[in-house]
Amino acid sequence: MADTNPVTLYTTEPCGFCTAAKSLLRERGIDYEEINLARDAAARDSLMERTGQMTFPQVLIGERPIGGFRELLALDRDGSLEKLLSAQA
C-alpha cells in the first residue's frame, strides 16, 4: 500500500467499466494507482490469486479487494467508500 494512495485500480484495454471507474475516482478527487494488465498475462494470474476475480476493473483499497466498477459505485452511493478510505489514512 502506498503511503498516500490506498486505491489500486487494475485495468485492461478496451474497457468501458475501467474508464467509468477512473472517472468516478477522479470526480471524487480520489487518487489511485492504475495498473494496466492489457499485455501482462503473468500479472493477470497474480491478480486472480489476489482477488479471486478475472474481470476488469478490479479495485483494491489498501489490501482489501472491493470488486469492480459496480461495487465501487455502490460503495460511493451508500457512503462506504469514504469510510473505507478514511480507515486507510
C-alpha positions as a Markdown table, in Angstrom:
| # | Residue | x | y | z |
|---|---|---|---|---|
| 1 | Met | 0.0 | 0.0 | 0.0 |
| 2 | Ala | 1.3 | 3.4 | -0.9 |
| 3 | Asp | 1.6 | 5.9 | 1.9 |
| 4 | Thr | -0.8 | 8.5 | 0.5 |
| 5 | Asn | -2.6 | 6.4 | -2.1 |
| 6 | Pro | -4.6 | 3.5 | -0.8 |
| 7 | Val | -6.5 | 2.8 | -4.0 |
| 8 | Thr | -5.2 | 0.5 | -6.7 |
| 9 | Leu | -7.1 | 0.1 | -9.9 |
| 10 | Tyr | -6.3 | -2.9 | -12.2 |
| 11 | Thr | -7.4 | -2.2 | -15.7 |
| 12 | Thr | -7.2 | -3.5 | -19.3 |
| 13 | Glu | -8.0 | -2.2 | -22.8 |
| 14 | Pro | -10.5 | -1.6 | -24.1 |
| 15 | Cys | -12.7 | -1.5 | -21.0 |
| 16 | Gly | -15.7 | 0.8 | -20.6 |
| 17 | Phe | -16.1 | -0.1 | -16.9 |
| 18 | Cys | -12.4 | 0.7 | -16.3 |
| 19 | Thr | -13.0 | 4.1 | -17.9 |
| 20 | Ala | -16.1 | 4.6 | -15.7 |
| 21 | Ala | -14.2 | 3.6 | -12.5 |
| 22 | Lys | -11.4 | 6.1 | -13.3 |
| 23 | Ser | -13.9 | 8.8 | -14.0 |
| 24 | Leu | -15.7 | 8.2 | -10.7 |
| 25 | Leu | -12.5 | 8.3 | -8.7 |
| 26 | Arg | -11.3 | 11.5 | -10.5 |
| 27 | Glu | -14.7 | 13.1 | -9.9 |
| 28 | Arg | -14.4 | 12.3 | -6.1 |
| 29 | Gly | -10.9 | 13.7 | -6.0 |
| 30 | Ile | -9.5 | 10.2 | -5.1 |
| 31 | Asp | -6.0 | 9.5 | -6.2 |
| 32 | Tyr | -5.3 | 6.0 | -7.4 |
| 33 | Glu | -2.6 | 3.9 | -8.9 |
| 34 | Glu | -3.6 | 2.3 | -12.2 |
| 35 | Ile | -2.0 | -1.0 | -13.2 |
| 36 | Asn | -2.9 | -1.8 | -16.8 |
| 37 | Leu | -2.7 | -5.6 | -17.4 |
| 38 | Ala | -3.7 | -5.5 | -21.1 |
| 39 | Arg | -0.4 | -7.2 | -22.1 |
| 40 | Asp | 0.7 | -8.9 | -18.9 |
| 41 | Ala | -0.6 | -12.5 | -18.6 |
| 42 | Ala | 1.5 | -13.3 | -15.6 |
| 43 | Ala | 0.2 | -10.3 | -13.7 |
| 44 | Arg | -3.4 | -11.3 | -14.6 |
| 45 | Asp | -2.7 | -14.6 | -12.9 |
| 46 | Ser | -1.4 | -12.8 | -9.9 |
| 47 | Leu | -4.5 | -10.6 | -9.8 |
| 48 | Met | -6.7 | -13.7 | -9.9 |
| 49 | Glu | -4.8 | -15.2 | -7.0 |
| 50 | Arg | -5.0 | -11.9 | -5.0 |
| 51 | Thr | -8.7 | -11.1 | -5.7 |
| 52 | Gly | -10.3 | -14.3 | -6.9 |
| 53 | Gln | -11.6 | -12.3 | -9.9 |
| 54 | Met | -10.6 | -12.1 | -13.5 |
| 55 | Thr | -12.9 | -9.3 | -14.6 |
| 56 | Phe | -11.9 | -5.7 | -15.1 |
| 57 | Pro | -11.6 | -3.3 | -13.4 |
| 58 | Gln | -10.5 | -4.6 | -10.0 |
| 59 | Val | -10.4 | -2.1 | -7.3 |
| 60 | Leu | -8.4 | -2.5 | -4.1 |
| 61 | Ile | -8.5 | -0.2 | -1.1 |
| 62 | Gly | -5.3 | -0.9 | 0.8 |
| 63 | Glu | -5.0 | -4.7 | 0.6 |
| 64 | Arg | -8.8 | -5.2 | 0.5 |
| 65 | Pro | -10.3 | -6.2 | -2.9 |
| 66 | Ile | -13.7 | -4.4 | -3.2 |
| 67 | Gly | -14.6 | -5.7 | -6.7 |
| 68 | Gly | -15.2 | -3.9 | -9.9 |
| 69 | Phe | -17.0 | -0.7 | -11.1 |
| 70 | Arg | -20.4 | -1.8 | -9.9 |
| 71 | Glu | -19.1 | -2.5 | -6.4 |
| 72 | Leu | -17.2 | 0.8 | -6.4 |
| 73 | Leu | -20.3 | 2.7 | -7.4 |
| 74 | Ala | -22.4 | 1.0 | -4.7 |
| 75 | Leu | -19.8 | 1.9 | -2.1 |
| 76 | Asp | -19.8 | 5.5 | -3.3 |
| 77 | Arg | -23.6 | 5.8 | -3.3 |
| 78 | Asp | -24.0 | 4.4 | 0.2 |
| 79 | Gly | -21.2 | 6.4 | 1.7 |
| 80 | Ser | -19.0 | 3.4 | 2.5 |
| 81 | Leu | -16.2 | 4.4 | 0.0 |
| 82 | Glu | -15.4 | 7.5 | 2.0 |
| 83 | Lys | -15.4 | 5.4 | 5.2 |
| 84 | Leu | -13.1 | 2.8 | 3.7 |
| 85 | Leu | -10.7 | 5.5 | 2.5 |
| 86 | Ser | -10.7 | 7.2 | 5.9 |
| 87 | Ala | -9.8 | 4.0 | 7.6 |
| 88 | Gln | -6.7 | 3.7 | 5.3 |
| 89 | Ala | -5.4 | 7.2 | 6.1 |
